[in-house]
Amino acid sequence: MLLNYFTVAFRNLIRHRAFSIINITGLAIGIAACLLILQYVVFELSYDKFHAKSARIYRVQQNRYEEGKLSTQWAAGAYAVGNSFKDAFPEVEDYVKLIQQQSLMADYKHKNIKLEKGFIASPSFFSVFSYPLVAGNPKVALEKPYTLVLAKSAAQRLFGTENAVGKAVRLNNREAFEVTGVYEDMPANTHLKADYLISYATFITQAGKDSKPDEAWDWDGCLTYLLLKPSANAQALEAKFPGLVKKLIDNEPTQTHTSVSYQLQPLRDIHLYSHLMMEAETNGDGQTVYLLLGIAFFIIVIAWVNYINLATARALNRAKEVGVRKAVGSLRSQLITQFITESAVLNAIAVLLALGIVALGIPIFNDLSGQQLTLSLLENGTFWLSLSALFLLGTFLSGLYPAFVLSGFKPVEVLKGKVANARQGILLRKSLVVLQFAASLFLLVGTLAVFRQIQFMRAQKLGLDIEQTLIIRPPLVSNDSTYLQQMQAFKEELTRFAAIRSVSASTTIPGQPVIWNAGGIKVLGTERSSQYRVIGVDYDYLKTYGLKLISGRNFAKEFGSDPKALIFNKMAVKQLGFDKPEEAIGKQIDFWGETFTLVGVVDNFHQQSLREAYEPLILRLIPDVKGYFSVKMMAGQSAQMVSTLKSAWNQFFPGNPFEYFFLDQHFNDQYRADQRFGQVFGFFTALAILVACLGLFGLASFTTMQRTKEIGIRKVLGASVGEILRLLYKDFAVLVLVSSVIATPLAWYAISQWLQSYAFRVDQPWWVFVVPLFVVMLVALATVSFQSVKAALTNPVKSLKTE
């Protein structure tokens, strides 16, 4: 019996080739698109779940308030948190402290390599997190001062095949560190990635006896992770934090208007849902992930709807078959099995074709999304589980309704020809077409909104000039006593060239978050203080970036007191309590116990992308600032000057790698995630519309075929080709219009919610919703036109002969 089911199924697929090709193609595209998106989603959702204790690990988030209003949210907060919470709360089993470190130069027997990124880590790092050591003892690797643990790839670059443990490595041409362990390179799906780890005991030793970081509640910059005991309740524990913090923190008189609170972030949620100050890395976006998951759902549902539509549309053609089968004794359950088998065969072929599309489409998907999927995903159990689920769901969801409709025909009525007038399934088919095009319209409006927002952000004036600016990364190896002379000599050497307009050094550059956060800053003699973001700059910073000075003056060497001078931006002056910038000029500012003079005010500028709001910024003059060098060049001279810059760099900063990039590219990299999201959104929206049109084409073919005699009669009675086309177009046009009524408010709401994450966002005019409607309408009518025009031009004599 089963063999008979498959035999009949294959015969039907071959007999109705057009029906089969449309369905198989639509399903294959839908399954392939869904699989690719699912692999991306699964990867994003897998972050930090590989840790054996991940369900019990929480990061402590720090929130700072001013006068009751939230001012800053920190991933890296006070240093005293970890040990204080461990001592006070029995629910805390252990804790880890991490301090982010920048690149280092490692030297072993005169072999130098660059270690890109690392952390200072407390001893329990390897017992809390599941980063396996391939050499060394995880329990003691980070206990002693001046000990270092390396990633496996870093150890191989530095030591080759030698055993790294026990070797002495000099960092930045300064202290020597003993390598006490080697760990497997951290996987891609973790928010903590590092080439090296330095013991926290080293940090304590270097801080000195008078400094007590573990008691510091106003010293931000420490990532703290708590491992809770299995029986602990995270919410109940979090509720205890305020009482302890109030008890331990001394509220000085000048700080009474400020407060701080702490909350727990589940380790597994950090990558997708945390975007705080001093994150360990740029995290993903949970909203984007679930939007893409929604697109995958839309595409596969549209493909399944195609099958249901075409299968029920063909019901009349198979009515006699069902009648004869029932007349000779077939049970309804047997007929249902027959039609489900046909669905299974068709879905199985589509699955095989989808595998080929996935293999060919991986490079395209990687280019669009920035992911690194490879054919190795075919070895992933999750991939095959997803594929099996799509096959089973597709078989039953797309085949079940047609099976019940077809098997439900009564043999007597069928054989008498009465079913031909019943028009069963018309309402369902129209509803499904509306669903398809509502989904397509929703995706198209979303795609247009995303691209408009990206274009809006990139087209806005930043308030500073980033064009023709080459950035050189800070030197890693330097001598503090001679650095100012090196820096000045380097700048003077560069400004000798006519192609170079100016050179400046700063602690951070446009396009990067300002991590120097300074609280307690106030006008001298007043009590009201606030938090500001501070950029350390040299004398040429305003000139290099073309910042607009709206009051006061720039830093100048002629004023010997300028190392004690500050320049505020407009937002910072307002936060200081002055409505007019000129009112703030000359004010004495208390900056962490030192007195500075506010000498100038610059207009607000976008330090980061337009996703971020203006921040209260302070430019603090540091003549020998160790930071990035910004080299402003004449137009068209950038590429030619690189070798000249490298020669000068090697002359004045020997032993340091010459690493550079162009600022405009770097700044626009902030929009890369949005651009990729827009590209992925647009690409899969196009696929969704394509799959919907495949189904519409098939449905139009059957609909036109059923109305062949009607068309012939109308032509005989004098109807023109245009009138017949309007007749055939009308039904489909009405369905598209109904779909717009459903999709437009949903799209408006979704876009509004998505744009809330942007401080500066573009308005959504009426045409954003109307243009996609016209596009979908034109695509739908063009799809219908092939069969409609053919039917309208057919000789009415042939039409009237049609049975």
Buried (B, 14 or more C-beta within 10 A) or exposed (E): EEEEBBEBBBEBBEEBEEBBEBBBBBBBBBBBBBBBBBBBBBBBBBBBEEBEBBEBBBBBBBBBBBEEEEBBBBBBBBBBBBBBBBEBBEBBBBBBBBBBBEBBBBBBEEEBBBBBBBBBBBBBBBBBBBBEBEBBEBEEBBBBBBBBBBBBEBBBBBBEEEEBBEBEBBBBBEEEBBBBBBBEBBEEBBBBBBBBBBBBBBBBBEBEEEEEBBEBBBBBBBBBBBBBEEEBEBEEBBEEBEEBBEEBBEEEEBBEBBBBBBBBBBBBBBBBBBBBBBBBEEBBBBBBBBBBBBBBEBBBBBBBBBBBBBBBBBBBEBBBBBBEBBEEEBEBEBBBBBBBBBBBBBBBBBBEBBBEBBEEBBEEBBEBBBBEBEEEBEEBEEBEEBBEEBBEEBBBBBBBBBBEBBBEBEBEBBBEEEBEEBEBBEEBBBBBBBBBBBBBBBBBBBBBBBBBBBEBBBEEEBBBBBEBBBBBBBBBBBEEEEBEEBBBBBBEBBBEBEBBBBBBBBBBBBBBBBBBBBBBBBBEEEEEBBBBBBBBBBBBBBBBBBBEBBBBBBBEEEBEEBEBBBBBBBBBBBBBBBEEBEBBBEBEBBBEEEEBBBBBBBBBBBBBBBBBEBBBBBBBBBBBBBBBBBBBBEEEBBEEBEEBBEEBBEEBBEBBBBBBBBBBEBBBBBBEBBBBBBBBBBBBBBBBBBBBBBBBBBBBBBBBBBBBBEBBEBBEEEBEEEEBBBBBBEEBBEBBEBBBEBBBEBBBEBBEEBBEEBEBBBEBEEEBBEBBBEBBBEBBBEBBBEBBBEBBEBEBEEBBEEE
